[in-house]
Amino acid sequence: MGRTVYFLLLVVFIGVAAHAKASAVPAITAPLFSWANEKYLSAAGQASRTSYQVYGDFSSTLKGLITSAVSHGSEIPSQLDWLDMQAVQQQGPEVVLVVLGNQLKTSHLRSKAAQSMLAPLQRLMDKAESSISVPYVMHDVSAALGNREKGVQELTAGLDKTIVVGCEGGSEQSIESALQAVGEEPHVIITCTQVQEGSAGTPQAVAAELQQLQEAHDAVAALNKRQLTVYAVQPDASALVQQRRRLQSSNADVGVCGQLCQTQVKWLEGILAAFILTLAAFSGMCCLYMLDTPTRFEKPKEGTSRAE
């Protein structure tokens, strides 16, 4: 019995350690939004909804959404419950617009001060026939630090009639000029927002990105097609890396325990000592209770004592 218990504890410990190791991969959350001029996103019976489910892989989530829309519902991944299969299969979207940004954060959605800044995005989703907001999509830090062009190439792999606008370094081509140059109407249009390097991470950069989103949406809406728009945010992990480097290069001596540190250590020592003493006292009381010692002893009888 004892060996079985020890074996089960060992299995649980190994499972917890493996899960902790897997969850230790650094990741960042960023929002994703999608809306359409048809009932494509009304799978839950609601025209506008918010999904608080955490999606673990940005690339597979976005690629699955685009592939499902282009294939008219024939290849919908099991983890995506956004699309209304009946609406997509009957009259699927004729064009899918994907706008890749990197300035909007999930924290902006919870901030009351940022609501006026998010007004352009809110208007686009309010005017749509169906929409969905996904605040939590996980991005691997190594992938976020990678080349955006490489990510776009992986996204467009296997998709027909796809054009990419403004995702190459230094490219400022507009969607209108790209459509005129292609000559045929594509099924998928992927565009990337561009902000000035000095203003990255500021409210002005977020406002500029949302303005570019508005312009891209209006340019595709002018085609008068059944349209599905996806605004996906790829977080700028370089800012986090630079902040970490600044902290590491600061003059603060992290090896010295100051006055606050010493006070916290003393409190921690006291708490640990009190916990150990309490545990020892409780264990001792349990042991005494298990001994079942009598509270009193009977006196020997007088006859027995005289005979002796």
Secondary structure, DSSP 4 states (H G I P E B T S, - for coil): -HHHHHHHHHHHHHHHHHHHHHHTS-EEEEEEEEEESSGGG-TTS-SEEE--PPBS-HHHHHHHHHHHHHTTTTT--TT---S-HHHHHHS--SEEEEEEESS--HHHHH-STTTTTTHHHHHHHHHSSEEEEEEEEEEEHHHHTS-HHHHHHHHHTT-SSEEEES-STT----HHHHHHHH-S--SEEEEE----GGGTTSHHHHHHHHHHHHHHHHHHHTT---EEEEEEE---HHHHHHHHHHHHTSS--TT---HHHHHHHHHHHHHHHHHHHHHHHHHHHHHHHHHT--S--PPPPHHHHHH-
